Every structure is written in structure tokens, then in C-alpha cells.
Amino acid sequence: MRGTEKRAAGYPSRFDGTGPPKTHPTAGRLNPANPLWGSNGIAFGPDGRLYVAEFLGGRISAVDLARGELDVVVPADGPVRSPDDLAFGADGSMYIADLVPARVWRRTPEGEYSLVCDEVKNPNGITCVGDRLFVNEMKPDGRLLELFPEGGEPAVLTEGLAMGNAMQRGPDGHLYYPHMISGQVWRIPPDGGEPELVADGVDRPVAVRFDQGGVLHVLSLGPEGRVTRIDLHGTGSRTLITSGVVGLDNAAFDAENRMFVSSYASGGITEMRPDGRTRVIVPRGFDGPYGVTVGRGGTVYAADHYGVASPPATTVGSRADDAPEPAVQVLAPFVHGIVADGDLLHLTSQFGDVRTYDPGHGSMRARAGGLDRPVGIAVGPSGSLVVAESGGGRVLAVDGDDQVTVLAEGLGRPVDVAFDAAGRCYVSDERAGAVLRLEEDGTAVVVADGLGAPQGLTVLGDTLYTVEAGHRRVRAVSLATSASWTEAEDLPVGPAPDAVPLPPEAEPALFAHGLPGLARRFAGIAAAPDGSLVLSADGEGTLLRLTPSGPR
């Protein structure tokens, strides 16, 4: 059986306070704060530390592998928005593939930034060969280019990449790169020429890396944590390693030939041994979490951008240094809203779709597509799925035959929906700063206004609760008396303190050259059968559980 060694290391929240919210003594984390907001490209720097591109966090951090300590080198308030891969040049400069804005940056050893190129679409795989810089595009029919930091037009080495990603110079001097869609590895000389197929039939290749002995390692992006080891310059044999690290993204080998891997699905840094055993260096965590729901038996599920995940604890616990990591239940790309419905989980993606997942059969059913930023989802009294279409300003219903109807339109930015015991529908409108009740004719009645970016919404008994991401608090409204009060505040929700504040028109694009870009964050909330509330502390990567105390 595969073994896993765990490192005990505590990491602070990205918020100033790391304890429970001030105004609610029962609140507690169900998991520790996430130290890395997704870990994508990784590379060893001249100082011997491992540098990690945090695509979702907009940062680059350096890891001291001996102690597991993190140092933010490229902060979220700098020019870089969505770093997906990085490489170091001969002079120690760091080169960064900034995917969504379609930019490639140079950061000098002195910390100065300059734009190398903004003509690469979805720049992802990046590598240096001496003082030469190469980058490829993560898109169908992508290109592999040489860039010139001192100026000059990019040189196209080849086209037709079926979604490029992490690449590297091999022992033979060629550039090796994956085709993610076709399951292949190719190579090409750095000076150009005819690309050559190196390996076919590889499981979902996301990165190619050579160890110190020249053996090729191809990482797969699936839930099994597979690595295909190919002895290209020896016998040509293949060895398949299964590590269990969900959603591998990249790898780096140190001078002792130890292999370290990253996970786009849940962050972290893990040492992977040749037999598949793993040792946690930096623990994995939630990418959001976004929407949250409580299923049968009190199991908590979070929609966590790349999949559905559950916290390691289902009751309030302390921030133990050795706390286990969240468990990814299923990889489901770009899930943001979630609701439990008996044995099923209904999911939304801000990139336009509604799906139903059956955990018992492991099946996923498409329910609706082409929507404009659907976020919150609930099950209505008739069994229809009710969805807040944030970008379209509408609330929609999806019936059992997957027919979509409009329940309300003309709203500002609806984010979440909830029903009370009488079957009345409520919606949080982030732009209007209000919670509304929808009447049967589609008109909206204000239940509470003057709120700060209300997002997550739930009803427990005769009380409605919403997460005010703008004010970092949970607001409660009595549906019987209309009285309202703050249930908890100083919550780690909304943008983290180190995130650069952006006006709406400057927010990163939802789509980048036809592929998903960066979604808006969403702090969800759900009522549990035991009378507690579970909410997404999306600013630090935790789930919180609290027992409402009522008006004070």
C-alpha cells in the first residue's frame, strides 16, 4: 500500500486575525488556512529555494524545502495577475507566464519588472535555455515561440499544439512539450525545425520534466496523481507511478534527484518518491471554497473551482498543525455553486453550465449550458433547480427535463438563491446590496438592503442569513419580524488583504481566448441539520462552522 508521510507545519491566514471571529464564540475552522492558492508552475531558483506560481492567488512564493517555510516573492498587488508557470534565466531573472492577461514578464534579481511580450495567447509552458526564453500557448492550435527580453518580435518555432503546457529542454538539447488534448509528447530543436512525436497514448499529459539522470517524467492532470516515467535515451521502457496527488500540474528535481510536485487542484508542494510514496512539504487546501452545502449524515461539500471537496473535520476543531487536508471527492472543472439533493449534488460553473453529480454512480449529467455566470443554486419546492445567473441579472429554473425558464430578470448581480419553509424564493443581489424575495409574477420585494456585497444565502427556521463579502460579516434577518442583526463579523471572506483592489472594468477576464479565465470569488453559506451554519471563508481557504446565537 502506498504510504504518505506528513509534515507538521502551521501556516497563518492571509488575513490579519487567525483566530475565530470576534463576535461569535462558537465559530471554528473545519480546516487550516490554505498556504498556497493553487500551485501551478514550480522551479528551483538560484538561491536553491523552490518557487511556486499561484495561479488563483496571483502570487509567486518561495518554499524553503528543509523547513517548509513560505516567502511571498511576487505579491498579489503587483503587475502579475495569474502566474501559471515560471523559469529562471542564466542571469537569475525570473520569467513569468501570466496566463489570463496574456503577458510574459521578467523580474530581475533586484525585483524590477518589465513586460517581455503581450502577443502570446494563453502563455503557459515557459523555459529558459541559457539566456534564451521559450514559451508555449495553452490553447487548441497553439504555438511554441522564442521570446526576446531585450526586444524584438517573437519567433514561432511551431504551431498546432493541442494545448501546450509545462516544457523543458531535454538531454539531447531539444525542447520537449505536451499536447494535453491528444495525449502526446513532442520535441523540437530550439532553433526550429520539424517537430517529432516522442510518446503517444500518455494519460492526460500536463507537464514534461527530466530528472538528473535524463529520464523523462510526464505528469497527468487526473485524480489518480499518475506519472509516466519514460527512459527515452536508454531502453525506452515506460513505468507508471500512481501517487494519489489529485490534479498534478508540475514537477521539479533538486540536485539530489528528489522529485517535488504541485497540484493545480488543491495547491501544496509534495515530494514524490520513485515508488509513488509521498511526503507533504506544504499541505494542500481549498482553492476557494465557493458554494457550500450539507448532505446526508451532515457531510459538508464545497464547490472548490476544480472539484467538489470536503473538509477533514465535520465538527468545530482547533487549528491543529497536523490537521489532515481536504478530500477531493471528484474533479469537476470550475464548480462554484453547489446544493445537496438527497444522494445527488447539483453544481454550477460561472463559465456557463449546470450539472448534476451522482456520487454513488460516479456520473455527471449536464443540465444547462451557455448561461451567463451562473453561481448560487437551490432546489425549489417542485424539484426544479433554481439558479442565480449573475451575469445575466436573472433567476432561472431548470426542470426535470432540463428545460430552462426565467423566474425573474432585470436584477443587478444575483449571486445566490434560497427557499424558506413556505417555498418562497430569496435572492442575494450583490450589485444592489440587497436580499430580495421573488413573487410568483417575477417581481422582487426588498427583504434587506444597505448590505455590503451580499453573496451566500441560506434560511434556517424563520431566519435568513447572508454573507456580506464587502463587510466581512454574516447578516441575519428574521422573516417573521423583519428584525436584522450581525451574526458574525471580521470574517476572512472576500478579497484577501494582499490582493490588489480592482474596479469592475479592470477585473481579469472570465474567458481567455476561448478558454476559462478567472472567475469571481463567492462566499457561500449553508444550514446544517444540527442547527449550525457552515460558510465559505474564501479569503483564506477554509470552511467555518458556527451556531447562530440570534439577536443581541
Secondary structure, DSSP 8 states (H G I E B T S, - for coil): ---EE--------SSS--SS-TT-TT-EESS---SSS----EEE-TTS-EEEEETTTTEEEEEETTTTEEEEEE-TTSS-S-EEEEEE-TTS-EEEEETTTTEEEEE-TTS-EEEEES--SSEEEEEEETTEEEEEE-SEEEEEEEE-TTS---EEEEEEEES--B-EE-TTS-EEEEETTTTEEEEE-TT----EEEE-S-SSEEEEEE-TT--EEEEE-STT-EEEEE-TTTT--EEEEE---SSEEEEEE-TT--EEEEETTT--EEEE-TTS-EEEEE----S----EEE-GGG-EEEE-EEEEEE-S-SS-----TT----EEEEEEEEE-EEEEETTEEEEE-TTS-EEEEETTTTEEEEEE-S-SSEEEEEE-TTS-EEEEETTTTEEEEE-TT--EEEEE---S-EEEEEE-TT--EEEEETTTTEEEEE-TTS-EEEEE-S-SSEEEEEEETTEEEEEETTTTEEEEEETTT--EEEEEES-S-SS-TTS----GGGS--SEETTEE--------EEE-TTS-EEEEETTTTEEEEE------
